[in-house]
Amino acid sequence: MKSKNGEFEIRRILVALDSSSYSLVALEAAAKLAVRVEAELLGIFVEDINLLRLGKLPFTYKISFSSAKEEQVDSSTMELDLKVQAEQARRRLMTTAEEMGLQWSFRTVRGDVIAEILSAALDADILSLGRVSYPLTRQFKLGSTALAATTKAPRTVLLAPKTTISQPIVAVYDGTKKSKQALKAATQMAKAYSCNLTIIVVATSEEQASNLKQEIKDLVKSKTLEPRYRLLSSTKVSNLVKAIQEESCGALVLSSESPLAKDETFQKLLYEMDCLLLLVK
């Protein structure tokens, strides 16, 4: 996401693809955003080098979901499985992009999954990921790839539990430099989707809240967009979650340096919310 005359411009959206259903959600969410902002859609599939190394070990097995039986796996079988998955991912990207009239490209690389995705993200403005990697457990946990992306990715991250960005776009603003960037991104998204914009202002006094509102007016600068304000006295997760739920948040835009984007606090926030999250770097 690049700044142009104080505005944010999204030109390329990268989707990390694998064989999971969460990957498909991330793809569709990214494609819908790309249509709105006229961006190019990029896809990457990583042949996990660690899986290939496991395939070279003796007595490596996988359990088939269809038969519930153990099947011995060797390196050649593992390689073939990954190539099949990569081709399926390419076809899904191609079909989605062509149906929506988007420019697209796809590549397969081999290496460490997280390292390769973070490297590829350097060529994009947004990295789109499915946010969960443990669908068979009742306890929520942010997937290892998504967690690494939120902390290490050099670009803004879109975490997608569902495919559609709906009303309203909600931004958290506390006056810091990074929250200003998040506010600009939220403003651009609200314009692109013709959505209402709600700004959660974090302030400990009425005077501070008044000053922050004036800053927001100077940053938004839109004749067609009239933000709705909501005040919070702290960034306590329970307070923010309550505000998000009461506002029927369609997409949350948050600075990566917000206290809410840190470690267990971030995990708790994601557990409680089901809207899309744009984590602005």
N, C-alpha and C positions, 0 to 999 in steps of 0.2 A: 504494500500500500504506500504510494508515493505522494508526497505533498506537491501541490501545484497551485500557486497563488493562494496559499492558505487552505486549499481544499484537498481532500484525499481522492486519489485516483487509483482504481483497481484495474489492472491490465491483464494479469495472469493469476489464475487460481489453480493451485496444485492439490490433487486428491491422492492420498495414500491408499492404494487398493490392495485388498487381499481377498480371501474366500469367505469372509464373514458377512452376515447380514448388516452389521453396523457400517461396514465399508460401503455398501450400496446406499445406505441412508446418507452418508457423507457425500457420495457422488451426486445424488439427486439434489441435495441441499446446495452443493457448490454450483451445479449446473443452473439451478434456478436463480442463484445470485448472479452468475455470469451473464445470463440473459438480461437481467435488469440493468447491469452496469456495462454491458457490451465488452465483456472480458473473454480472454482465451482460456480454454479448459485444458489443463495438463494432468496427465495421469502417470503414476509410477508404481511399479510392482517390484518388490525386493525379494530375490531368491535368498532366503535366510541361510547364511553360511554356517550358522550353528546347527541348523537342522541337517545340512549336508554332512557335517562332521559326525553327527550322531549316526547317520546312515552307514558310516564306515566302521562303526563299532560292531562287534559280534553280539548276537542275541538282542538286537533292537527290534521291538515290536510296536505295532499300533493296533488299537481296538476299533473294529468296524462298527459304526452306529447301526447299520442295517442288520448285521448278523450277531453283533455283540461278541464276536470271536476275535482272538488275537491273530494278527497276521505279521509274519516276519518281514522286515523291511531292510533293503540294502541300499547302497548309495545310488545305484542306477534307477531303482524304483522311486526313490525320493526325488531325484532330478526330473524324472518324467512327470511325477505328480506336480511339481512346482511349475514346469513348463505348461502343463494343462491349465493350472490355475492362472498363470500369467495370460494365456490366450483368452480364457474366459473373462478376465478383467479387462483386457483390451477390447473385446467385443462389447462388453457392457458400456465402456466409456464411449466407443464409437457409436453405438446405437443411441445412447442418451444424447450425445452431442449433436448428431445428425438430425434427430427428431426435433431438437430445439434450435437448429440452425447455428450452432456454435463452431468456431474454429477449435481444433483439438490436436493434441499430440500425446503419444504414449511411449514409455520406454521401460524396459526391464533391466535391472542391474542386479549384481550379486555382491553380497557383503553383509555387514551388520545392519539390521533393519533400521534401528534408530539413527545410526550415523549416516546411512544413505538417504534417509528421508530428510534429515536436517540439512544435509548438503544440497539436496535438490531444492529445498525451500528457498535457498539463496536466489534462485532464478524466478521466484514468484512473489506476489504481493500478499497472498493469503494461502495458508496451509489448512486444508479441510480434512478432518479426521472423525471417524466414528468414536464416540467418547467412552464406550465400555468394552472390555475384553473378557468379561467373565459372565456370560449369559446363563450358565447353568447353576449359579449360586444365588441364594436369596439376598446375600449381603452385597451392597453396592461397593465397587472399588473402581477408581479410574484406571483404565488400561495402562500398561507400562509404556507403550508407545505414546499415547495421549499425554500421560504424565510427563514424560521427557520433553514432549513438544511444548507443553505449557511453561516449562522452566528453562528450556535450552533453545527453542526455535528462534531463528533470527528474524522471523516475520510474524505478522499477526496470524492467530490461530482461530479457526472456526470449528467448534465442537458441536456436533449435530446429533441430538437424540431423536430428531424427527426431521422431515424434509422441507417443511414449509415455514417461512418467516411470516408471522401474522401480526396483527395490531396488539399493542403498540410496541415500538422500539423503546427500550428503557436503558438509560445511561446513568452511571454513578459518577457524580462530580464532587470533588473535594478541594478543588483549586490548585492541585499539583500540576506540574507540567505534563505528566503522563495522562492525567485525567482530562486535560484539555485536548490531547490527541484523541482520546476515547470519545469525547463529546463531538469532535469534528467527524469522526467515523460514524457515530450514531446519526448525526445530522444528514450525512450523505446517504446512509441506508434508508432513513425515513423518507427522504426525497425520492430515492430510486423506487421504493416500494409504495409510495404515496400513503405512508403510514403516519399515525400520530406519534409524537415524541414525548415521552415522559422522562423527566430528569430528577433523579433522586439526589438531593443536595445534602451533603453531610456537613453539618455545622453545629457547633456547641453553644451558639448564642444567636439571638435575633439579628444583632449587628453583623455578625459574620455571614449569616444566611443572606442578608440584604446585599452585602458586598459580592458574594458569590453569584447571586442572581444577576447583578449588573454585569459581571464578567461573562456570564452565559449569554446574555443578550448581545454583548459585543462580539462573541465568538460565533453565535448561530447566524446572525445577519441574514434572515430570511423573511420575505414579505408573505410567503405562503405557508410558513411553518410557525405555529403558535405552540411552544412547548408547555406542557403541564408540569407543575412543580410539586415535589413531595419532599418534606424535610425529615431528616433523620439526625439524631444527636450523636450517633456512633456507627461504626461499621461492624457492629456485632452481627453475626450471621443470622441469628433468629429474627432480628429486626428487619434485615434486608429481605429475608425470605418472606416474611409477612407482607412487606410492601410489594414485593414481586407478585405474590399470589393475589393480593387485593387489586393490583393494577392489571391482572390477567396478562402478564408479560408475554409478548410474542417472541422477542429476542432481547437478550441482555448484552450490553456493550460495556466492557470493564477493562480498566488498565491492568496490564500484567504486573505492575508494581503496587497495586492496591493491596492492603492487608488481607482482603478477601480472596486474593489469588495465591495465598501461601499455604502449602503443605496440607495439614489436616483440616484447616478452615476451608480450603478450596474443595476438598473431598466432601465435606459436609454440605457446602453450598450446592454442589452438583447433585448430591443425593436428594436434596429437598426440591429442586427445580426441574422442570421438564421442557423448558424453552431452549432455543438455540443460544449459544454463547459465543460472542466474538471477543476474544482476548487480545487487546491491542498492545503490540510491542513498541 
